[in-house]
Amino acid sequence: MVLPRRSDAQSLEAIARNASSFRRIAARIPTYLTDLRENPAWLPMFVLARTMPGRRVHWLTAKSVKPTENSNATMFAGVDRNTVVEALRSEGLFSGFFLPSSIQQEITHFAKQTPCFGNFDRRLEFLPTDHLVAEGDFGRALLSGHYFERILKCDAALAVQRDPLLHEVAAHYLGAQAQLITTRVWWSFPTQSVSDAEKNLASLDKYHFDLDDWRMLKFFFYLSDVDNDCGPHVYVRGSHNRRIIKHQLTLLVGHPADEVLGAYGTDNAITLTGPAGLGFVEDPFGFHMGTVPKQAPRLMMEVGFGVSRPSRRRFHGEPVIR
Ligand SMILES: O=C(O)CCC(=O)C(=O)O
């Protein structure tokens, strides 16, 4: 057997990477085209918001917030808004919200009783407790299960979405224009033989940054215990504030781990593990990813803020599937 020379092996790896990137972009093209049709202002954002000069100019439009003393009704007692905002500015990440256990349990109970949609596809509807059976019935791996608008029937989820502390953090970080742009709850399941395109749609196993708006913030809450084997979220601290030229002058939002960690520092990759109820907030322009659970499903909630008019479809994180 003739082993490939090092340079041949490197070229093969580069070809494989490009093919994988192409499959990941191809999976997103229908969503991008729909975004453009729904809102032509999406295009300049999509092109320019990945460049540091474009972003800096847009940050100048952030309006200052009038002082309010409104955090009394928050469910996150003990969390100081300024501490969160300062951590976001310097690191892009703050971890340390805890959902009251009654809220966490109510959302989890709702999620276990309510059929979800597999791989973002409304044709793949199943009860999460029947995940394995559903994989057999549909004859395919089911990597994720989303509730889309169904989650708005859960009062506890609405209470998290409306919590004044989240809105205040968003306004102080993004500017007074901050508005709610997403609310979603979903499962990530341990599963076999899943394609790159499916992982891409679920934002799993590939460092990427989000470009759904000029300025964004995402609060995530674990609704199940998450250790290293249960699909933890990973965030590259500080990468929201700097960007190598290669990552600005490219259409790709996803980049290989070695390249991302080489540019922004291996030590800055923070793997977020913790008990059900743990919450964290990040500036999703920083590189981040979910990971595919190996042992047990992960249930997660996201409440996202941006500064532009949200689309109804994107509000629940729904891509366009062909
Ligand atoms: O599932 C996760 O932890 C990652 C989600 C994500 O990457 C995103 O919402 O952009």
The ligand as an SDF file (V2000), in Angstrom:
LIG
                    3D

 10  9  0  0  0  0  0  0  0  0999 V2000
  -27.0200   24.0400   20.6040 O   0  0  0  0  0  0  0  0  0  0  0  0
  -26.1330   24.8260   20.9790 C   0  0  0  0  0  0  0  0  0  0  0  0
  -25.5580   24.7370   22.0550 O   0  0  0  0  0  0  0  0  0  0  0  0
  -25.6700   25.8890   20.0200 C   0  0  0  0  0  0  0  0  0  0  0  0
  -26.7380   26.7530   19.4800 C   0  0  0  0  0  0  0  0  0  0  0  0
  -26.1250   27.7320   18.5260 C   0  0  0  0  0  0  0  0  0  0  0  0
  -25.0230   27.5860   18.0850 O   0  0  0  0  0  0  0  0  0  0  0  0
  -26.8470   28.8860   18.0980 C   0  0  0  0  0  0  0  0  0  0  0  0
  -27.9910   29.1040   18.5430 O   0  0  0  0  0  0  0  0  0  0  0  0
  -26.2880   29.6450   17.2810 O   0  0  0  0  0  0  0  0  0  0  0  0
  1  2  2  0
  2  3  1  0
  2  4  1  0
  4  5  1  0
  5  6  1  0
  6  7  2  0
  6  8  1  0
  8  9  2  0
  8 10  1  0
M  END
$$$$
